[in-house]
Amino acid sequence: MKRVVVTGLGIVSPLGDTLEGFFAALTHGRSGIRRLEGRFHERHAGTVGAPATFDAEIRFDAPRLRMLDRVSQFALAAAQDALAQSGGALEGVDPARAGVFVGTGNGGGSSADDAYWTLYGEGGDRVHPFSVLRAMSNAPAAWIGLEHALAGPNLTFSTACSSSAVAIGEAMRRIRHEEADVMIAGGTEAPLNFGSLKAWEGMRTLAAEDSQDAAASCKPFAKDRTGLVLGEGAAMLVLESRERALARGATIHAEIAGYGLATDAGHLTRPSVEGQAAAMKAALADAALAPADIDYINAHGTATLANDAVETAAIKAVLGDRAREIPVSSTKSMHGHLLGAAGALELAAAILAMARGIVPPTINLRHPDPECDLDYVSEGARSMPLRAVMSNSFAFGGTNAVLVASR
């Protein structure tokens, strides 16, 4: 089996669309969460979100923009940046052996929302002629394949908040088993539209706005946490075999060493210690690593009452005594929850942490929950050598995906 490495990373996030800017914001504890403005904002109970800092008009001309939902704009931009950073990963590759795997929970929800508003809110009888093409969930992956003439496997994964972690893990397997030579894999999400926000509001999972500072509204693992904050953006990785990367002299950012997938099979929305633990155990086994080998965990850490306590218990169940020695952080405290794109962005954060030897903090953790009693790096970024990192992604529907990356 081939060893699979990351040779390119590209992101669009609430903390910027460059890797250096993104990681600098994480290590300095800067939040991209703010009070939402725009159409219908006065009708939201969930008043805070984490919009991407992204100027589509710089990236795309007007004809292309008419074809692209925001979710596809993010994906195309992140993929382009990842390929540019890879130093020519597609040069000389057989197009039939290069593919795209993308995870998204909502797809082009903004285009669907606009169409419904035109029909039901404004009483119109026609919608944008490209509404179907903009809204379909496989549009981001399709556009990346078209843009770069990739004729290999092209799949979209939709397992709610674990979508992009699944996409990366499955892409890794394609290369590992020599079914592809190069894969672009990651996730994209653009859920900050009125319909989506009202739907999440109805579930009563959105965080209340912090009375002192809107940017501090997401409080993973804190006793006073009130829920998640929706964010938007994308992260794409270029994956290829270690052998191929070395042969062409590419810079290797990390190896995708392990991937674990497990299902709660118990409840649609209530997380399970057993299901989360099973995914972590599977990822460790796949990587042939022991608990002592993991030096950092980028937690799912949504700041919901249920998830944070369950994830803490699952980490302890898998890692035993080692659990209390491993720094754990939830970068969602700064960039919000990107739903289907969360796993990819957080794996990128973990890879950058490993490369630079800096663990990003969990901000806003001023009042710890006694049930959440691990080392959450609440004091600020921590410098330390990292050999292997784990990234957890858990989801409504019960699909749990865990990725392990190593130096």
Order of alpha helices (4+ residues) and beta strands (2+ residues): beta-alpha-beta-beta-alpha-alpha-alpha-beta-alpha-alpha-alpha-beta-alpha-beta-alpha-beta-alpha-beta-alpha-beta-alpha-beta-alpha-alpha-beta-beta-beta-beta
